Amino acid sequence: MENLNLHDLEVIKESLSYSRKRIEEYQEHPSYEFKQQQLERINNVANKVSGLIQEQKKA
C-alpha cells in the first residue's frame, strides 16, 4: 500500500471539513445526540489527520 503524502492528507482534511459543514447544516438528523456523534467522529478523524500533517511537515 502506498503511503499518504502531505498533499493527500491536506485533501482528506479539507474533505472532512466539508463533511462537518454538511452535518452541521443538515436539519433532518434523527436526534441531536446522533448529530453530535457524527460531528465527534469527524472531529476525531480530523484531529488524527492534522497530527499526521504536522508529522509530515517536520520530516
N, C-alpha and C positions, 0 to 999 in steps of 0.2 A: 504494500500500500504506500502510496506517495504521501510524504509529509505536507502539511499545510504551510504555505509561506505567509509572510506578513500581509500581502495583498489579499489572499484568501481569507485570512482572519478578519481583516477590515470589512470585507464584503459580508461575511457572516454577521459581524456586529451591526452593520447597517441594516441587514435584513431583520435582525432581531428587534431593532428599534421600530421598524415598520410594523412588525407583528405586535409589539407592545402598544403602539398607537391604535392599531385596528381593534385590539381587545379593549382598550380604554374607551374608544368611541362607540363600540357596539352596544346597542341598547336592549338586546333580547337575550341576555345571559339567563340561564335557569335560576340563578340566585347571585346575590352579592358575594357570598363565600366562594362560589365557583369562579367568578371573575377574579377575585383576589388570588385564588390558587393558580389560575392561568398566568396572571401577572408575576407571581412569585417564581413560577417555573421559568418564564422568560428572563426574569432578572437574575436568577441563579446561573443560567447558561451564559448570559451576557457578562456577568462578573468573571466567569471562568475564561471566556474568550478575551476579555480585557487583560486578564493576567497573562495569558499566552502572548498577547500582543506586546505587553511590556517585556516579557522574556525575549521575544524575537528582536525587539529594539535594542536590548542590551547585548545581544550576541553579535 
